[in-house]
Amino acid sequence: MIFKKSDIPKADARKTFHWEDGYKGENVMYRIPRNIQWNDNVVVREDEYAIFFRDGKAMHVFDRPGRFAMTTENIPVLGRLGTALTGVQQLGEIYYLQRRELRGKFGTAEPLAFRDTDFGLVRIRVFGNFAYKVVDPMLFITQFVGTEGVSSSDKVIDWMKSQLVMCINDALGELKRDKNMAVVDMPAYLQEIEQVVLSKVGDGAERYGVKITKIADLNINLPKEVQEAVDKRGAMGALGVGYMQYQTGKAIEGVGAGAAAGGGGATGAMAGLGAGAGVGLGVGAMMGQAMQQPSQVPQAPKPTVKCPKCNTDVQEGVKFCPNCGGKITTPGMMSCPKCNAEMKIGSKFCPGCGEKLVNNCPKCNAELQAGAKFCPNCGAKTG
């Protein structure tokens, strides 16, 4: 059936619409408040798309700047609708989309669970910034507005944030599995985490006509207890003391601070003495004995080992390097390449995960330690 010009209804009021500046900012989408009518004008700027939307589908994109009247000349699909529009004044909806790159912030609403070798199950929070842009306006409107029923920028941003958090959780799990990444190693992996997340989120976002172009300023927050434990281990390593010695020193500092806070003169001194007497008697006797011992019998300096990561001299028995935070392997011990558990050198199986650590030479069948490239018995290449 031919669609005649006389079938087009005559509306009483014709208006000109544009995306009001006050609603723009970092909003990706804007809907004209009322349905569009015959001969209404739509103004499209250089940094915008305008999409004609009807019956749950995106039907036409205005992708160049200008003023467009809602007629069959500017929207050819109206002519193909034929008599479906006879007597209809309201044609459909107009949605605006920004063409430029937009920015947003994301973060985990709930902490992510991460199983660490040293600290066990740790709950961490992740925050960062991201940039994105609309690359396919027809697909964007069809998926978000037509399929998902989304009508505001906030809901689009919430969807992208949830995708980013999901991909970050996957990326942390992969780095833990493939590279045995620990909690204390995460700052060194931030750039790699960003790249992994960017590659993972790409396919899901492009199915909605969006491209996430950048992830930056990634910040991983550890629980307060874990941060305190890391700081305490670093202080113990720098001082070369054990846990009990460290705690004793902190207790004495607290007694001294209590005495000073009691006030000046004899009254303040006695108040401080009274507050710390119970601790001072027990701790003072123990520390007095420890302090007298070195003056009577000179002690030999404690042996040191080299940090395998930064080559700093570290006192034997310290588990973490005070300079770089790397894990120190005890002399005579080695770490499992899979789960990082310590065991005696020469062990054939890991006591932590059961990983086989000894292989056999393909030529002479001699036993080989994990990672050996040549057989020490016959010199044959093993890999």
Stockholm file with secondary structure:
# STOCKHOLM 1.0

chainA/1-383         MIFKKSDIPKADARKTFHWEDGYKGENVMYRIPRNIQWNDNVVVREDEYAIFFRDGKAMHVFDRPGRFAMTTENIPVLGRLGTALTGVQQLGEIYYLQRRELRGKFGTAEPLAFRDTDFGLVRIRVFGNFAYKVVDPMLFITQFVGTEGVSSSDKVIDWMKSQLVMCINDALGELKRDKNMAVVDMPAYLQEIEQVVLSKVGDGAERYGVKITKIADLNINLPKEVQEAVDKRGAMGALGVGYMQYQTGKAIEGVGAGAAAGGGGATGAMAGLGAGAGVGLGVGAMMGQAMQQPSQVPQAPKPTVKCPKCNTDVQEGVKFCPNCGGKITTPGMMSCPKCNAEMKIGSKFCPGCGEKLVNNCPKCNAELQAGAKFCPNCGAKTG
#=GR chainA/1-383 SS CCCCGGGSCCCSCCCEECCCGGGCTTCCEEECSSCEETTCEEEECTTEEEEEEETTEEEEEECSSEEEESSTTTCTHHHHTGGGGTTCCEEEEEEEEECSCEEEEEECSSCEEEEETTTEEEEEEEEEEEEEEESCHHHHIIIIIIISCCCSHHHHHHHHHHHHHHHHHHHHHHHHHHHCCCGGGGGGGHHHHHHHHHHHHHHHHHTTTEEEEEEEEEEEECCHHHHHHHHHHHHHHHHTCCHHHHHHHHHHHHHHHHHHHTCSHHHHHHHHHHHHHHHHHHHHHHHHHHHHHHHHSCCCCCCEEECTTTCCEEETTCSBCTTTCCBCCCTTEEECTTTCCEEETTCSBCTTTCCBCEEECTTTCCEEETTCSBCTTTCCBCC
#=GC SS_cons         CCCCGGGSCCCSCCCEECCCGGGCTTCCEEECSSCEETTCEEEECTTEEEEEEETTEEEEEECSSEEEESSTTTCTHHHHTGGGGTTCCEEEEEEEEECSCEEEEEECSSCEEEEETTTEEEEEEEEEEEEEEESCHHHHIIIIIIISCCCSHHHHHHHHHHHHHHHHHHHHHHHHHHHCCCGGGGGGGHHHHHHHHHHHHHHHHHTTTEEEEEEEEEEEECCHHHHHHHHHHHHHHHHTCCHHHHHHHHHHHHHHHHHHHTCSHHHHHHHHHHHHHHHHHHHHHHHHHHHHHHHHSCCCCCCEEECTTTCCEEETTCSBCTTTCCBCCCTTEEECTTTCCEEETTCSBCTTTCCBCEEECTTTCCEEETTCSBCTTTCCBCC
//
